Amino acid sequence: MLKIDSLTKSYGEKRAVDDLTLHIEKGEIYGFIGHNGAGKTTTLKSCVGLIGFDSGEIYVDGVSIRKYPIECKKMIAYIPDNPELYDFLSGIKYLDFIAGVYGVGEEKNERIKALSEAFEIADDLASPISSYSHGMKQKLAIISAYLHDPKLIIMDEPFVGLDPKASHTLKVMMREHCDKGGAIFFSTHVLDVAEKLCDKIAIIKEGKLVVAGRTEDVKGDDSLEDVFLELEEKDD
């Protein structure tokens, strides 16, 4: 579903991502872990076509995002770590706008109703987004991402700002999405969530892939937190 082959991206003399290769298959929830500044967000933004990259290739369901960005973006939903929504719009008008961008048809109202009720913000959709809390904005961003039923969902720290019930709802939705043949690639600092939720894990340090594989293989008999901390301490 998502193939990152030898991705390299620099900002001036700093190499943010260094020859990174990862393959996320259909049906997989793939966690992406690393400290702040490790290169996670640069990788995710490259995957969704928000920034260019120096070398390598990224494919979404076999299609090159470098050569065919529009086609790829139709298959992707992206939730950034700090969603920038149109605060002057109401929640429902924002969702109507996103649905229009992706050409969501007659099923739009049914999807909005189901998703907003699942995240318990149905009664707030008429209010301006400027009045929303950070958690409510995060919920709205998640709903908008799911509206067009994307094949691939890419998320940067999706659980930040969510209350426990909303976090549980998102976890269930993530698994259901992958059970239907989709794929999810997301970054997180919440290691216990990643350990329980992810089929596979990749750990990145200073732009380079340190380890990747099935979650149980990466952590072995230890906790994911122990493995991450041990890898972070190496070469420091």
Steps between C-alpha positions, in 0.01 A plus 500: 500500500780744593857446385774737610818417312832666593333827602743784566410857595730779619444850631817686415787299645274301733383164368157454653432161338790283391445217249180375668325191367170373640217297350149512649270229369122492472339405828785633714507757776859620489640710786782750447703588809783738574588798717416857396707596199571140398340548157151359554298802390726564199444140392123521543475831313705354217264202481195723453665737254518804725875536455743384235796275566855484370516139386321169524143412412165471676219290358137492609332180382767478230470862383795739533414806706784688331359440151127484574432704816133570431416134441680401819337769714157369404591170667644660816367672809745696715457620856785731608614534860338843526210517252452843345128521435298790364400661829251735334290205383262294707587135546232383257601750231860385531397136457279595203800675346730200547234265363473722193875502443506120491174461311313315774149437369167404651665318789644827635225582752484144630878490552508838672218395732658168592850638555395810693281290728783252554724786617216672686519836320180476293336771711799732447520492121288814462746700714802681353824304513656799676297405808630141504751367750817334373345159558189591303713626212689172505174308481381715209829439317461124549142508373603700193778249430261206500231669288622391156583144611872522414717196438788634707477712815812680619492662843749703702442455875124436458429427868626834634209697644249217485312391810512127591167419335594675175838324505324166531263591216794589276682176580192298407460697176866450411471123535172489307656704219787253467274197530322631187828506307622850578828597666605745771840660557524721806752657732457498875679562827244287686701180501256282692232580243737417215598173667141384532361642174767466233564199282845638418731763645784710359738701717688792345795690646667806348329430169615139477299185547621317810267201502178392331282191503209329667431649841562177688833454321616857564426493871577133570448425868535864601255787484511728198595784734806307623608423143453860389695643792783253451528588131489871578786466748729324254771723351392792723 
